Every structure is written in C-alpha cells, then in structure tokens.
Amino acid sequence: MTAAAATSNTTGGGPPPPSSDPNARYTFNDAALAALRKSSPWKDDPSYFQSTAISPSAVMKMMTHCHSGVEKGVKKGGNPIEVMGLLLGRPDPNTPKTLVVTDVFPLPIEGFETRVIADDGDVINHMIALGESLETTRKEKFMG
C-alpha cells in the first residue's frame, strides 16, 4: 500500500500530494511547518481541515488495536469492547487544510458502546509519560 493509497478526504476524493513522491506527506520542511503552526488558521475556523492523510503503518496499528478489542469482548462472551488511542501528526504545509497522521498509540483502557472514560490515573500517567518521551524524539504532536 502506498502512502497516497492511505489518504482520506472528507469531501470525497481529493488531490494526491503535490509531489509525485508518494512519501512527500511524511517528510518535513521545518520552516514551513513552524510558520503554519505559528499562524494557526484552524483556531479561527473550526472547519478549517478538509482532509486527512494517514500513514500505512498508522492504519495497521489502528486496525490491530481495534481487532484486539473485538477479540477481547467476544472472548468474554459479549460484544466487542470499545478501544481508545492517541493520534500523532501535524498539519501538512504543502496542502494546509490536510492533517497528516503519522503514528498512533493504543491506550490501556476499555469502554462500552456508549462511553469510554479515560480519567483513570494509570491512563492519565501513561498519556503523560508517552507525551514526554515523544516530545524529545518526534516533531509531530498529539492531535486527538
């Protein structure tokens, strides 16, 4: 699967990255990214982002985590359980209305069809530790 194949657009379809390189969305132009983050046009427009590009490895990690929730719930004799995780990524300076999800991280929490509560002390500590470790090694930030 190419990086372009994992691109989703909420308006239906959408242009490929402006470069012919399928990995263009997953490289960094630090100055352009810093300028986009500084201007933060999404703060004034809640509908600013129009599409999402998800890296193939992030898709696989999401699907593995979801599948584990299905298996765990069925094994307990019921319905699949809800799972929760964090998305790591950034806005794309080349196509500014696009969010690029570069990685995902499962959270040690289970939920039900109507709710997933992440206020457990262990979950909060896990998110803080994860955020602190990624802050020093990655240029992306948590997005959701």
N, CA, C and O of each residue as an XYZ file, in Angstrom:
576
protein
N       0.846     -1.171      0.000
C       0.000      0.000      0.000
C       0.887      1.228      0.000
O       1.806      1.321      0.814
N       0.638      2.161     -0.884
C       1.436      3.379     -0.920
C       0.856      4.390      0.038
O      -0.283      4.255      0.485
N       1.651      5.416      0.356
C       1.189      6.464      1.253
C      -0.023      7.167      0.671
O      -0.932      7.544      1.410
N      -0.050      7.347     -0.636
C      -1.176      8.010     -1.277
C      -2.447      7.178     -1.156
O      -3.545      7.733     -1.115
N      -2.314      5.869     -1.098
C      -3.485      4.995     -1.004
C      -4.154      5.108      0.356
O      -5.335      4.786      0.487
N      -3.423      5.559      1.373
C      -3.992      5.677      2.710
C      -4.544      7.072      2.961
O      -4.802      7.434      4.109
N      -4.730      7.860      1.907
C      -5.231      9.214      2.055
C      -6.741      9.218      2.001
O      -7.349      8.595      1.130
N      -7.336      9.923      2.938
C      -8.785     10.045      3.002
C      -9.148     11.506      2.885
O      -8.400     12.361      3.358
N     -10.264     11.817      2.276
C     -10.708     13.194      2.147
C     -12.170     13.247      2.518
O     -12.984     12.505      1.970
N     -12.507     14.125      3.452
C     -13.883     14.197      3.922
C     -14.813     14.783      2.873
O     -16.030     14.653      3.002
N     -14.284     15.418      1.845
C     -15.144     15.973      0.804
C     -15.276     15.021     -0.361
O     -15.872     15.383     -1.376
N     -14.745     13.819     -0.255
C     -14.897     12.793     -1.286
C     -13.799     12.821     -2.320
O     -13.885     13.578     -3.287
N     -12.802     12.042     -2.146
C     -11.708     12.021     -3.113
C     -10.632     12.974     -2.669
O     -10.256     12.957     -1.497
N     -10.138     13.773     -3.516
C      -9.129     14.742     -3.134
C      -7.872     14.531     -3.920
O      -7.590     13.430     -4.393
N      -7.126     15.584     -4.056
C      -5.922     15.507     -4.862
C      -4.823     14.738     -4.157
O      -4.757     14.726     -2.928
N      -3.961     14.095     -4.929
C      -2.799     13.455     -4.326
C      -1.848     14.533     -3.838
O      -2.049     15.710     -4.137
N      -0.828     14.160     -3.101
C       0.148     15.158     -2.670
C       0.698     15.921     -3.866
O       0.766     15.375     -4.968
N       1.095     17.182     -3.665
C       1.574     17.983     -4.782
C       2.845     17.453     -5.422
O       3.212     17.888     -6.514
N       3.510     16.540     -4.775
C       4.716     15.942     -5.317
C       4.388     14.586     -5.925
O       3.410     13.945     -5.540
N       5.202     14.155     -6.870
C       4.997     12.827     -7.432
C       5.534     11.744     -6.499
O       5.282     10.559     -6.715
N       6.269     12.143     -5.470
C       6.797     11.211     -4.490
C       5.682     10.797     -3.534
O       5.134     11.657     -2.843
N       5.323      9.506     -3.466
C       4.230      9.086     -2.583
C       4.529      9.292     -1.100
O       3.612      9.251     -0.279
N       5.790      9.512     -0.745
C       6.154      9.727      0.652
C       6.292     11.204      1.006
O       6.749     11.537      2.099
N       5.901     12.095      0.092
C       6.079     13.535      0.310
C       5.366     14.015      1.574
O       5.875     14.894      2.270
N       4.215     13.460      1.876
C       3.474     13.899      3.065
C       4.185     13.517      4.356
O       3.898     14.093      5.405
N       5.084     12.580      4.304
C       5.712     12.064      5.515
C       7.140     12.576      5.687
O       7.913     12.010      6.460
N       7.490     13.639      4.974
C       8.773     14.310      5.157
C       8.501     15.682      5.772
O       7.358     16.139      5.795
N       9.540     16.331      6.264
C       9.366     17.591      6.967
C      10.078     18.737      6.293
O      11.212     18.600      5.835
N       9.407     19.863      6.236
C      10.021     21.148      5.952
C       9.805     21.937      7.231
O       8.744     22.529      7.433
N      10.815     21.946      8.097
C      10.664     22.525      9.431
C      10.202     23.979      9.399
O       9.346     24.372     10.191
N      10.756     24.775      8.496
C      10.397     26.199      8.448
C       8.936     26.384      8.044
O       8.223     27.188      8.645
N       8.489     25.646      7.032
C       7.097     25.767      6.586
C       6.130     25.276      7.656
O       5.072     25.873      7.854
N       6.478     24.203      8.343
C       5.622     23.672      9.411
C       5.552     24.658     10.578
O       4.479     24.885     11.137
N       6.690     25.240     10.943
C       6.717     26.224     12.031
C       5.871     27.451     11.675
O       5.153     27.978     12.525
N       5.957     27.900     10.434
C       5.165     29.060     10.005
C       3.672     28.755     10.045
O       2.875     29.591     10.471
N       3.296     27.561      9.601
C       1.884     27.175      9.620
C       1.370     27.053     11.054
O       0.265     27.499     11.366
N       2.173     26.450     11.916
C       1.758     26.332     13.321
C       1.650     27.699     13.988
O       0.766     27.925     14.814
N       2.557     28.614     13.623
C       2.532     29.958     14.215
C       1.273     30.712     13.790
O       0.657     31.394     14.610
N       0.888     30.601     12.531
C      -0.304     31.311     12.057
C      -1.589     30.647     12.556
O      -2.600     31.323     12.746
N      -1.557     29.338     12.768
C      -2.691     28.563     13.316
C      -4.058     28.982     12.779
O      -4.920     29.378     13.564
N      -4.283     28.908     11.470
C      -5.570     29.343     10.920
C      -6.753     28.520     11.410
O      -7.890     28.983     11.327
N      -6.520     27.321     11.915
C      -7.600     26.466     12.409
C      -8.214     26.997     13.707
O      -9.318     26.596     14.076
N      -7.512     27.892     14.396
C      -8.064     28.448     15.632
C      -9.248     29.373     15.349
O     -10.141     29.518     16.184
N      -9.251     29.990     14.180
C     -10.338     30.900     13.813
C     -11.439     30.221     13.024
O     -12.520     30.786     12.857
N     -11.180     29.017     12.537
C     -12.148     28.312     11.694
C     -12.237     26.850     12.129
O     -11.354     26.060     11.796
N     -13.280     26.478     12.861
C     -13.384     25.088     13.333
C     -13.534     24.075     12.202
O     -13.344     22.878     12.421
N     -13.869     24.531     11.003
C     -13.997     23.634      9.848
C     -12.796     23.749      8.917
O     -12.887     23.394      7.742
N     -11.690     24.233      9.423
C     -10.523     24.501      8.586
C     -10.011     23.258      7.864
O      -9.795     23.284      6.652
N      -9.817     22.173      8.609
C      -9.248     20.979      7.993
C     -10.301     20.264      7.161
O     -11.426     20.054      7.614
N      -9.927     19.890      5.935
C     -10.848     19.275      4.990
C     -10.510     17.822      4.678
O     -11.377     17.079      4.219
N      -9.274     17.404      4.917
C      -8.897     16.027      4.590
C      -7.840     15.527      5.567
O      -7.234     16.292      6.318
N      -7.645     14.228      5.527
C      -6.687     13.566      6.400
C      -5.868     12.576      5.586
O      -6.409     11.834      4.766
N      -4.580     12.572      5.816
C      -3.700     11.564      5.220
C      -3.162     10.718      6.370
O      -2.603     11.248      7.330
N      -3.332      9.416      6.269
C      -2.915      8.510      7.340
C      -1.829      7.590      6.802
O      -1.999      6.949      5.765
N      -0.721      7.532      7.514
C       0.372      6.677      7.049
C      -0.064      5.222      7.113
O      -0.853      4.848      7.981
N       0.436      4.405      6.212
C       0.076      2.981      6.219
C       0.394      2.286      7.546
O      -0.378      1.436      7.991
N       1.502      2.627      8.176
C       1.835      1.980      9.445
C       0.843      2.390     10.538
O       0.514      1.579     11.403
N       0.365      3.633     10.509
C      -0.639      4.073     11.488
C      -1.951      3.329     11.274
O      -2.616      2.952     12.238
N      -2.329      3.115     10.007
C      -3.556      2.368      9.714
C      -3.455      0.949     10.271
O      -4.401      0.451     10.882
N      -2.325      0.308     10.062
C      -2.147     -1.063     10.552
C      -2.206     -1.122     12.081
O      -2.807     -2.038     12.643
N      -1.587     -0.152     12.750
C      -1.625     -0.135     14.209
C      -3.045      0.095     14.718
O      -3.456     -0.516     15.704
N      -3.803      0.980     14.047
C      -5.198      1.213     14.433
C      -6.019     -0.059     14.286
O      -6.775     -0.429     15.184
N      -5.866     -0.715     13.163
C      -6.660     -1.918     12.894
C      -6.300     -3.045     13.862
O      -7.182     -3.787     14.294
N      -5.035     -3.182     14.205
C      -4.612     -4.204     15.167
C      -5.240     -3.934     16.535
O      -5.723     -4.853     17.196
N      -5.228     -2.671     16.950
C      -5.808     -2.302     18.244
C      -7.323     -2.549     18.245
O      -7.871     -3.072     19.215
N      -7.988     -2.169     17.157
C      -9.439     -2.404     17.051
C      -9.755     -3.902     17.086
O     -10.690     -4.333     17.760
N      -8.971     -4.678     16.357
C      -9.196     -6.126     16.313
C      -9.022     -6.743     17.700
O      -9.750     -7.664     18.071
N      -8.057     -6.233     18.464
C      -7.863     -6.771     19.821
C      -9.083     -6.492     20.688
O      -9.430     -7.311     21.539
N      -9.738     -5.357     20.490
C     -10.958     -5.050     21.232
C     -12.093     -5.978     20.868
O     -12.876     -6.375     21.731
N     -12.191     -6.328     19.600
C     -13.221     -7.273     19.156
C     -12.967     -8.633     19.792
O     -13.876     -9.231     20.368
N     -11.746     -9.120     19.690
C     -11.418    -10.438     20.242
C     -11.628    -10.491     21.751
O     -12.171    -11.468     22.268
N     -11.203     -9.453     22.458
C     -11.332     -9.446     23.910
C     -12.798     -9.453     24.335
O     -13.173    -10.172     25.262
N     -13.624     -8.658     23.663
C     -15.044     -8.614     24.002
C     -15.759     -9.916     23.703
O     -16.553    -10.386     24.519
N     -15.493    -10.506     22.552
C     -16.128    -11.765     22.173
C     -15.678    -12.884     23.104
O     -16.472    -13.747     23.477
N     -14.396    -12.867     23.477
C     -13.865    -13.895     24.376
C     -14.559    -13.846     25.736
O     -14.725    -14.875     26.392
N     -14.963    -12.644     26.158
C     -15.684    -12.501     27.424
C     -17.159    -12.903     27.282
O     -17.913    -12.877     28.255
N     -17.554    -13.269     26.071
C     -18.913    -13.735     25.854
C     -19.893    -12.639     25.492
O     -21.103    -12.828     25.609
N     -19.397    -11.511     25.060
C     -20.296    -10.404     24.744
C     -19.966     -9.742     23.431
O     -19.479    -10.375     22.494
N     -20.238     -8.473     23.382
C     -19.961     -7.673     22.203
C     -18.524     -7.174     22.220
O     -17.874     -7.193     23.265
N     -18.026     -6.733     21.085
C     -16.687     -6.134     21.066
C     -16.617     -4.956     22.035
O     -17.601     -4.242     22.225
N     -15.463     -4.759     22.638
C     -15.300     -3.616     23.532
C     -14.751     -2.436     22.744
O     -14.087     -2.610     21.722
N     -15.032     -1.249     23.227
C     -14.502     -0.033     22.618
C     -13.050      0.128     23.043
O     -12.690     -0.181     24.179
N     -12.222      0.608     22.132
C     -10.828      0.872     22.444
C     -10.552      2.350     22.210
O     -11.335      3.046     21.563
N      -9.456      2.811     22.732
C      -9.115      4.221     22.617
C      -7.626      4.347     22.365
O      -6.839      3.505     22.796
N      -7.249      5.396     21.670
C      -5.840      5.629     21.398
C      -5.582      7.086     21.094
O      -6.504      7.900     21.057
N      -4.324      7.405     20.880
C      -3.906      8.768     20.554
C      -3.347      8.819     19.143
O      -2.672      7.891     18.697
N      -3.634      9.913     18.444
C      -3.115     10.136     17.102
C      -1.953     11.114     17.181
O      -2.035     12.128     17.874
N      -0.884     10.813     16.479
C       0.276     11.692     16.417
C       0.392     12.192     14.988
O       0.299     11.404     14.047
N       0.593     13.488     14.812
C       0.717     14.008     13.461
C       0.892     15.503     13.436
O       1.337     16.118     14.404
N       0.523     16.087     12.280
C       0.746     17.520     12.065
C      -0.076     17.983     10.875
O      -0.537     17.172     10.072
N      -0.254     19.294     10.768
C      -0.848     19.808      9.533
C       0.189     19.723      8.411
O       1.392     19.766      8.669
N      -0.270     19.604      7.192
C       0.637     19.499      6.050
C       0.853     20.891      5.449
O      -0.091     21.465      4.906
N       2.077     21.454      5.529
C       2.312     22.787      4.978
C       2.103     22.866      3.459
O       1.794     23.937      2.936
N       2.268     21.744      2.749
C       2.090     21.756      1.292
C       0.622     21.786      0.888
O       0.270     22.376     -0.133
N      -0.223     21.161      1.672
C      -1.674     21.226      1.475
C      -2.257     21.546      2.847
O      -2.692     20.641      3.559
N      -2.272     22.825      3.224
C      -2.531     23.237      4.596
C      -3.851     22.773      5.203
O      -3.952     22.723      6.429
N      -4.841     22.440      4.435
C      -6.113     22.002      5.014
C      -6.148     20.489      5.233
O      -7.215     19.897      5.394
N      -4.958     19.875      5.236
C      -4.830     18.433      5.435
C      -4.081     18.145      6.727
O      -3.041     18.743      7.002
N      -4.616     17.227      7.511
C      -3.921     16.715      8.684
C      -3.223     15.416      8.294
O      -3.821     14.564      7.637
N      -1.987     15.263      8.687
C      -1.220     14.052      8.398
C      -1.044     13.279      9.697
O      -0.403     13.762     10.631
N      -1.613     12.082      9.756
C      -1.461     11.202     10.914
C      -0.283     10.284     10.606
O      -0.336      9.477      9.678
N       0.775     10.420     11.393
C       1.981      9.644     11.119
C       2.125      8.422     12.023
O       2.814      7.465     11.672
N       1.474      8.456     13.187
C       1.595      7.330     14.107
C       0.396      7.327     15.058
O      -0.273      8.345     15.231
N       0.141      6.197     15.656
C      -0.938      6.059     16.628
C      -0.441      5.226     17.803
O       0.470      4.409     17.668
N      -1.060      5.452     18.957
C      -0.651      4.746     20.161
C      -1.893      4.279     20.908
O      -2.753      5.094     21.244
N      -2.001      2.979     21.171
C      -3.155      2.483     21.923
C      -3.076      2.932     23.376
O      -1.988      3.093     23.930
N      -4.234      3.130     23.983
C      -4.288      3.452     25.403
C      -4.793      2.236     26.170
O      -5.624      1.480     25.667
N      -4.295      2.049     27.378
C      -4.701      0.882     28.181
C      -6.058      1.125     28.849
O      -6.149      1.253     30.070
N      -7.103      1.186     28.028
C      -8.434      1.464     28.550
C      -9.456      0.707     27.719
O      -9.258      0.483     26.525
N     -10.537      0.321     28.352
C     -11.628     -0.348     27.661
C     -12.898      0.429     27.920
O     -13.015      1.121     28.932
N     -13.838      0.321     27.022
C     -15.094      1.019     27.205
C     -16.254      0.222     26.666
O     -16.123     -0.951     26.314
N     -17.381      0.878     26.611
C     -18.610      0.249     26.136
C     -19.152      1.049     24.975
O     -18.591      2.080     24.604
N     -20.227      0.580     24.408
C     -20.810      1.190     23.220
C     -21.103      2.675     23.402
O     -20.981      3.448     22.452
N     -21.483      3.077     24.593
C     -21.899      4.464     24.804
C     -20.825      5.357     25.395
O     -20.976      6.579     25.380
N     -19.739      4.786     25.916
C     -18.725      5.648     26.517
C     -17.398      4.918     26.711
O     -17.336      3.701     26.887
N     -16.353      5.721     26.670
C     -15.016      5.283     27.048
C     -14.480      6.382     27.951
O     -14.335      7.524     27.515
N     -14.188      6.057     29.185
C     -13.755      7.063     30.148
C     -12.258      6.919     30.360
O     -11.767      5.850     30.723
N     -11.538      8.014     30.127
C     -10.080      7.979     30.226
C      -9.573      8.782     31.414
O      -8.497      9.377     31.343
N     -10.335      8.809     32.511
C      -9.881      9.583     33.660
C      -9.217      8.726     34.740
O      -8.960      9.203     35.845
N      -8.946      7.479     34.423
C      -8.234      6.592     35.339
C      -6.801      7.105     35.497
O      -6.186      7.542     34.525
N      -6.277      7.051     36.711
C      -4.933      7.548     36.989
C      -3.858      6.866     36.155
O      -2.924      7.520     35.690
N      -3.982      5.562     35.964
C      -2.993      4.838     35.161
C      -3.000      5.309     33.711
O      -1.942      5.443     33.095
N      -4.176      5.558     33.169
C      -4.292      6.009     31.778
C      -3.701      7.412     31.633
O      -2.962      7.689     30.688
N      -4.033      8.285     32.572
C      -3.507      9.654     32.517
C      -1.989      9.641     32.629
O      -1.309     10.335     31.873
N      -1.452      8.866     33.554
C       0.008      8.765     33.701
C       0.651      8.188     32.454
O       1.732      8.623     32.056
N      -0.003      7.212     31.831
C       0.505      6.631     30.589
C       0.561      7.695     29.490
O       1.555      7.787     28.770
N      -0.502      8.501     29.355
C      -0.529      9.542     28.329
C       0.537     10.600     28.583
O       1.181     11.067     27.644
N       0.729     10.982     29.845
C       1.750     11.974     30.181
C       3.145     11.445     29.863
O       3.946     12.147     29.246
N       3.438     10.225     30.276
C       4.756      9.630     30.018
C       5.009      9.489     28.519
O       6.107      9.769     28.037
N       3.991      9.056     27.791
C       4.122      8.921     26.342
C       4.387     10.274     25.697
O       5.271     10.403     24.850
N       3.621     11.280     26.100
C       3.802     12.627     25.553
C       5.189     13.179     25.832
O       5.809     13.784     24.957
N       5.675     12.972     27.043
C       7.007     13.463     27.403
C       8.103     12.761     26.618
O       9.068     13.400     26.199
N       7.970     11.462     26.413
C       9.009     10.741     25.673
C       8.987     11.114     24.192
O      10.040     11.187     23.558
N       7.809     11.348     23.641
C       7.714     11.710     22.224
C       8.137     13.153     21.968
O       8.588     13.486     20.872
N       7.992     14.004     22.977
C       8.351     15.406     22.839
C       9.818     15.580     22.472
O      10.175     16.505     21.742
N      10.663     14.693     22.978
C      12.099     14.815     22.743
C      12.558     14.097     21.473
O      13.655     14.357     20.978
N      11.728     13.197     20.943
C      12.185     12.391     19.810
C      11.417     12.625     18.512
O      11.883     12.218     17.448
N      10.263     13.265     18.573
C       9.422     13.420     17.374
C       9.074     14.880     17.137
O       9.009     15.667     18.081
N       8.853     15.242     15.891
C       8.457     16.607     15.534
C       6.946     16.758     15.521
O       6.431     17.876     15.558
N       6.237     15.649     15.469
C       4.775     15.696     15.442
C       4.239     15.910     16.855
O       4.972     15.807     17.839
N       2.956     16.209     16.929
C       2.289     16.413     18.215
C       1.038     15.546     18.267
O       0.548     15.072     17.242
N       0.526     15.346     19.492
C      -0.739     14.627     19.615
C      -1.844     15.465     18.999
O      -1.908     16.675     19.214
N      -2.715     14.819     18.230
C      -3.815     15.523     17.569
C      -5.165     15.083     18.089
O      -6.147     15.805     17.919
N      -5.246     13.967     18.694
C      -6.545     13.503     19.164
C      -6.448     12.123     19.717
O      -7.450     11.564     20.163
